[in-house]
Amino acid sequence: MAQRFGILCFSKGWSNPVLWSHYADGHRGICLGFDVPAEGLLRPIRYVSERTPLPMPPTPEAMDELLFTKHTDWSYEEEWRGWFQLDQRDASGHYFYSFDEKIQLREVTVGPLCATPKATIDAAAASCVGSINFVKARLAFKTFQIVENQQGFAESQ
């Protein structure tokens, strides 16, 4: 299965600072926002406090449960997952899912500490179909959230 299929993971939102710490190089990365069909492609993760026993040999139902279950400590992610067929590896040896009619890039949120110039981000997204919203993020002043920087991108970006 691992040779033919991969899992794509998504979060419902981008305002949680722990997500930026874990998945965006300590707030220096970017967050991609997608339009994904409401049904059939992704499933929400179930968050539980105790692991369900795995029967041996594993049944398809047990494997399905394992793939879509995580400990409650991860619930801040508000994760949704889907199985996808893998295509060819790129030069680095990684697999990537190409954006298509199922998964359409709609937003690029640039992390609070991201130093990548806005022109570089624009160029990387230029080949994507449809309208893309670009957001510069910042740390909130009064909460522990990541929010949109209403001042937009700095001149050097």
Phi and psi restraints in degrees (value plus and minus 20) as a CYANA .aco file:
   2 ALA   PHI     -85.2   -45.2
   2 ALA   PSI     -41.2    -1.2
   3 GLN   PHI    -101.7   -61.7
   3 GLN   PSI     -39.0     1.0
   4 ARG   PHI    -136.1   -96.1
   4 ARG   PSI     -42.7    -2.7
   5 PHE   PHI    -151.6  -111.6
   5 PHE   PSI     132.4   172.4
   6 GLY   PHI    -155.8  -115.8
   6 GLY   PSI     146.3   186.3
   7 ILE   PHI    -130.4   -90.4
   7 ILE   PSI     110.5   150.5
   8 LEU   PHI    -122.8   -82.8
   8 LEU   PSI     112.6   152.6
   9 CYS   PHI    -137.8   -97.8
   9 CYS   PSI     118.1   158.1
  10 PHE   PHI    -151.7  -111.7
  10 PHE   PSI     135.2   175.2
  11 SER   PHI    -133.4   -93.4
  11 SER   PSI     131.2   171.2
  12 LYS   PHI     -89.4   -49.4
  12 LYS   PSI     -43.8    -3.8
  13 GLY   PHI    -170.0  -130.0
  13 GLY   PSI     153.8   193.8
  14 TRP   PHI    -143.1  -103.1
  14 TRP   PSI      -8.6    31.4
  15 SER   PHI    -106.5   -66.5
  15 SER   PSI     -29.5    10.5
  16 ASN   PHI     -99.4   -59.4
  16 ASN   PSI     101.6   141.6
  17 PRO   PHI     -85.6   -45.6
  17 PRO   PSI     -44.0    -4.0
  18 VAL   PHI     -88.3   -48.3
  18 VAL   PSI     -56.5   -16.5
  19 LEU   PHI     -78.4   -38.4
  19 LEU   PSI     -64.7   -24.7
  20 TRP   PHI     -84.8   -44.8
  20 TRP   PSI     -55.1   -15.1
  21 SER   PHI     -90.1   -50.1
  21 SER   PSI     -62.8   -22.8
  22 HIS   PHI     -98.6   -58.6
  22 HIS   PSI     -60.3   -20.3
  23 TYR   PHI    -135.8   -95.8
  23 TYR   PSI     -24.5    15.5
  24 ALA   PHI    -148.8  -108.8
  24 ALA   PSI      21.5    61.5
  25 ASP   PHI      31.4    71.4
  25 ASP   PSI      28.9    68.9
  26 GLY   PHI      41.1    81.1
  26 GLY   PSI      25.9    65.9
  27 HIS   PHI      57.3    97.3
  27 HIS   PSI     -14.7    25.3
  28 ARG   PHI    -114.2   -74.2
  28 ARG   PSI     -24.1    15.9
  29 GLY   PHI    -117.0   -77.0
  29 GLY   PSI    -180.1  -140.1
  30 ILE   PHI    -148.6  -108.6
  30 ILE   PSI     141.7   181.7
  31 CYS   PHI    -141.0  -101.0
  31 CYS   PSI     108.9   148.9
  32 LEU   PHI    -119.5   -79.5
  32 LEU   PSI     109.5   149.5
  33 GLY   PHI    -126.4   -86.4
  33 GLY   PSI     113.5   153.5
  34 PHE   PHI    -143.2  -103.2
  34 PHE   PSI     130.6   170.6
  35 ASP   PHI    -110.1   -70.1
  35 ASP   PSI     105.2   145.2
  36 VAL   PHI    -151.3  -111.3
  36 VAL   PSI     117.3   157.3
  37 PRO   PHI     -72.6   -32.6
  37 PRO   PSI     123.3   163.3
  38 ALA   PHI     -86.1   -46.1
  38 ALA   PSI     -48.0    -8.0
  39 GLU   PHI    -146.9  -106.9
  39 GLU   PSI     125.5   165.5
  40 GLY   PHI      70.0   110.0
  40 GLY   PSI     -51.6   -11.6
  41 LEU   PHI    -109.7   -69.7
  41 LEU   PSI     -60.2   -20.2
  42 LEU   PHI    -145.0  -105.0
  42 LEU   PSI     136.6   176.6
  43 ARG   PHI    -151.4  -111.4
  43 ARG   PSI     126.6   166.6
  44 PRO   PHI     -93.3   -53.3
  44 PRO   PSI     127.8   167.8
  45 ILE   PHI     -96.5   -56.5
  45 ILE   PSI     119.6   159.6
  46 ARG   PHI    -111.9   -71.9
  46 ARG   PSI     111.7   151.7
  47 TYR   PHI    -126.8   -86.8
  47 TYR   PSI     103.4   143.4
  48 VAL   PHI    -150.3  -110.3
  48 VAL   PSI     138.1   178.1
  49 SER   PHI    -111.2   -71.2
  49 SER   PSI     -40.8    -0.8
  50 GLU   PHI    -150.1  -110.1
  50 GLU   PSI     122.6   162.6
  51 ARG   PHI     -92.6   -52.6
  51 ARG   PSI     116.5   156.5
  52 THR   PHI     -96.5   -56.5
  52 THR   PSI     115.0   155.0
  53 PRO   PHI     -79.6   -39.6
  53 PRO   PSI     119.3   159.3
  54 LEU   PHI    -117.5   -77.5
  54 LEU   PSI      98.0   138.0
  55 PRO   PHI     -91.2   -51.2
  55 PRO   PSI     129.6   169.6
  56 MET   PHI    -138.3   -98.3
  56 MET   PSI     106.0   146.0
  57 PRO   PHI     -90.7   -50.7
  57 PRO   PSI     134.1   174.1
  58 PRO   PHI     -83.6   -43.6
  58 PRO   PSI     119.2   159.2
  59 THR   PHI    -109.6   -69.6
  59 THR   PSI     139.5   179.5
  60 PRO   PHI     -77.1   -37.1
  60 PRO   PSI     -56.6   -16.6
  61 GLU   PHI     -85.9   -45.9
  61 GLU   PSI     -60.7   -20.7
  62 ALA   PHI     -87.1   -47.1
  62 ALA   PSI     -60.7   -20.7
  63 MET   PHI     -83.6   -43.6
  63 MET   PSI     -61.0   -21.0
  64 ASP   PHI     -80.9   -40.9
  64 ASP   PSI     -63.3   -23.3
  65 GLU   PHI     -83.4   -43.4
  65 GLU   PSI     -62.5   -22.5
  66 LEU   PHI     -79.9   -39.9
  66 LEU   PSI     -61.0   -21.0
  67 LEU   PHI     -89.8   -49.8
  67 LEU   PSI     -41.4    -1.4
  68 PHE   PHI    -142.0  -102.0
  68 PHE   PSI       9.6    49.6
  69 THR   PHI    -154.7  -114.7
  69 THR   PSI     117.1   157.1
  70 LYS   PHI    -159.0  -119.0
  70 LYS   PSI     144.6   184.6
  71 HIS   PHI     -88.3   -48.3
  71 HIS   PSI     131.3   171.3
  72 THR   PHI     -78.0   -38.0
  72 THR   PSI     -44.8    -4.8
  73 ASP   PHI     -81.0   -41.0
  73 ASP   PSI     -40.0     0.0
  74 TRP   PHI    -114.4   -74.4
  74 TRP   PSI     -15.4    24.6
  75 SER   PHI     -83.7   -43.7
  75 SER   PSI     -42.2    -2.2
  76 TYR   PHI     -79.3   -39.3
  76 TYR   PSI     -40.9    -0.9
  77 GLU   PHI     -90.9   -50.9
  77 GLU   PSI     -47.5    -7.5
  78 GLU   PHI      28.3    68.3
  78 GLU   PSI      33.9    73.9
  79 GLU   PHI    -102.2   -62.2
  79 GLU   PSI     125.0   165.0
  80 TRP   PHI    -145.5  -105.5
  80 TRP   PSI     122.3   162.3
  81 ARG   PHI    -151.5  -111.5
  81 ARG   PSI     138.0   178.0
  82 GLY   PHI    -169.8  -129.8
  82 GLY   PSI     129.5   169.5
  83 TRP   PHI    -108.6   -68.6
  83 TRP   PSI     117.0   157.0
  84 PHE   PHI    -158.5  -118.5
  84 PHE   PSI     124.5   164.5
  85 GLN   PHI     -90.2   -50.2
  85 GLN   PSI     117.5   157.5
  86 LEU   PHI    -108.4   -68.4
  86 LEU   PSI     120.2   160.2
  87 ASP   PHI    -120.3   -80.3
  87 ASP   PSI    -171.7  -131.7
  88 GLN   PHI     -90.3   -50.3
  88 GLN   PSI     127.8   167.8
  89 ARG   PHI     -92.9   -52.9
  89 ARG   PSI     132.6   172.6
  90 ASP   PHI    -106.3   -66.3
  90 ASP   PSI    -195.5  -155.5
  91 ALA   PHI     -81.1   -41.1
  91 ALA   PSI     -46.0    -6.0
  92 SER   PHI    -103.7   -63.7
  92 SER   PSI     -25.4    14.6
  93 GLY   PHI      71.3   111.3
  93 GLY   PSI     -15.9    24.1
  94 HIS   PHI    -117.2   -77.2
  94 HIS   PSI     136.0   176.0
  95 TYR   PHI    -120.0   -80.0
  95 TYR   PSI     123.5   163.5
  96 PHE   PHI    -155.2  -115.2
  96 PHE   PSI     123.5   163.5
  97 TYR   PHI    -110.4   -70.4
  97 TYR   PSI     105.2   145.2
  98 SER   PHI     -94.4   -54.4
  98 SER   PSI     118.7   158.7
  99 PHE   PHI     -82.6   -42.6
  99 PHE   PSI     119.3   159.3
 100 ASP   PHI    -170.9  -130.9
 100 ASP   PSI    -181.8  -141.8
 101 GLU   PHI     -87.9   -47.9
 101 GLU   PSI     -38.6     1.4
 102 LYS   PHI    -104.2   -64.2
 102 LYS   PSI     -59.0   -19.0
 103 ILE   PHI    -148.3  -108.3
 103 ILE   PSI      86.9   126.9
 104 GLN   PHI    -135.3   -95.3
 104 GLN   PSI     106.0   146.0
 105 LEU   PHI     -87.2   -47.2
 105 LEU   PSI     106.0   146.0
 106 ARG   PHI    -145.3  -105.3
 106 ARG   PSI     -38.2     1.8
 107 GLU   PHI    -169.5  -129.5
 107 GLU   PSI     121.6   161.6
 108 VAL   PHI    -143.6  -103.6
 108 VAL   PSI      94.2   134.2
 109 THR   PHI    -124.5   -84.5
 109 THR   PSI     101.3   141.3
 110 VAL   PHI    -113.8   -73.8
 110 VAL   PSI     104.3   144.3
 111 GLY   PHI     -79.8   -39.8
 111 GLY   PSI     136.7   176.7
 112 PRO   PHI     -76.4   -36.4
 112 PRO   PSI     -51.4   -11.4
 113 LEU   PHI    -127.8   -87.8
 113 LEU   PSI      -8.7    31.3
 114 CYS   PHI     -91.2   -51.2
 114 CYS   PSI     108.8   148.8
 115 ALA   PHI    -124.8   -84.8
 115 ALA   PSI     -16.2    23.8
 116 THR   PHI     -86.2   -46.2
 116 THR   PSI     109.1   149.1
 117 PRO   PHI     -81.4   -41.4
 117 PRO   PSI     123.2   163.2
 118 LYS   PHI     -77.7   -37.7
 118 LYS   PSI     -56.6   -16.6
 119 ALA   PHI     -82.1   -42.1
 119 ALA   PSI     -55.4   -15.4
 120 THR   PHI     -88.0   -48.0
 120 THR   PSI     -60.5   -20.5
 121 ILE   PHI     -87.5   -47.5
 121 ILE   PSI     -63.2   -23.2
 122 ASP   PHI     -78.2   -38.2
 122 ASP   PSI     -65.2   -25.2
 123 ALA   PHI     -83.6   -43.6
 123 ALA   PSI     -59.0   -19.0
 124 ALA   PHI     -86.8   -46.8
 124 ALA   PSI     -50.4   -10.4
 125 ALA   PHI    -113.1   -73.1
 125 ALA   PSI     -23.2    16.8
 126 ALA   PHI     -80.8   -40.8
 126 ALA   PSI     -51.5   -11.5
 127 SER   PHI    -102.1   -62.1
 127 SER   PSI     -25.8    14.2
 128 CYS   PHI     -97.6   -57.6
 128 CYS   PSI     123.6   163.6
 129 VAL   PHI    -106.4   -66.4
 129 VAL   PSI     120.3   160.3
 130 GLY   PHI      75.7   115.7
 130 GLY   PSI     157.0   197.0
 131 SER   PHI    -101.2   -61.2
 131 SER   PSI     112.4   152.4
 132 ILE   PHI    -142.0  -102.0
 132 ILE   PSI     109.3   149.3
 133 ASN   PHI    -112.5   -72.5
 133 ASN   PSI     109.5   149.5
 134 PHE   PHI    -125.8   -85.8
 134 PHE   PSI     109.0   149.0
 135 VAL   PHI    -147.2  -107.2
 135 VAL   PSI     113.0   153.0
 136 LYS   PHI    -118.0   -78.0
 136 LYS   PSI     106.4   146.4
 137 ALA   PHI    -116.2   -76.2
 137 ALA   PSI     140.1   180.1
 138 ARG   PHI    -167.6  -127.6
 138 ARG   PSI     146.5   186.5
 139 LEU   PHI     -95.6   -55.6
 139 LEU   PSI     117.8   157.8
 140 ALA   PHI     -87.6   -47.6
 140 ALA   PSI     131.0   171.0
 141 PHE   PHI     -97.9   -57.9
 141 PHE   PSI     -53.9   -13.9
 142 LYS   PHI    -139.3   -99.3
 142 LYS   PSI     -23.2    16.8
 143 THR   PHI    -151.8  -111.8
 143 THR   PSI     153.8   193.8
 144 PHE   PHI    -116.5   -76.5
 144 PHE   PSI      40.5    80.5
 145 GLN   PHI    -150.0  -110.0
 145 GLN   PSI     142.4   182.4
 146 ILE   PHI    -122.0   -82.0
 146 ILE   PSI     111.4   151.4
 147 VAL   PHI    -152.5  -112.5
 147 VAL   PSI     148.5   188.5
 148 GLU   PHI     -90.8   -50.8
 148 GLU   PSI     114.8   154.8
 149 ASN   PHI    -100.9   -60.9
 149 ASN   PSI      88.7   128.7
 150 GLN   PHI     -85.0   -45.0
 150 GLN   PSI     -37.9     2.1
 151 GLN   PHI    -102.9   -62.9
 151 GLN   PSI     -26.1    13.9
 152 GLY   PHI      55.6    95.6
 152 GLY   PSI    -169.2  -129.2
 153 PHE   PHI    -107.3   -67.3
 153 PHE   PSI     125.7   165.7
 154 ALA   PHI     -88.4   -48.4
 154 ALA   PSI     137.0   177.0
 155 GLU   PHI     -74.2   -34.2
 155 GLU   PSI     -57.9   -17.9
 156 SER   PHI     -93.0   -53.0
 156 SER   PSI     -30.6     9.4
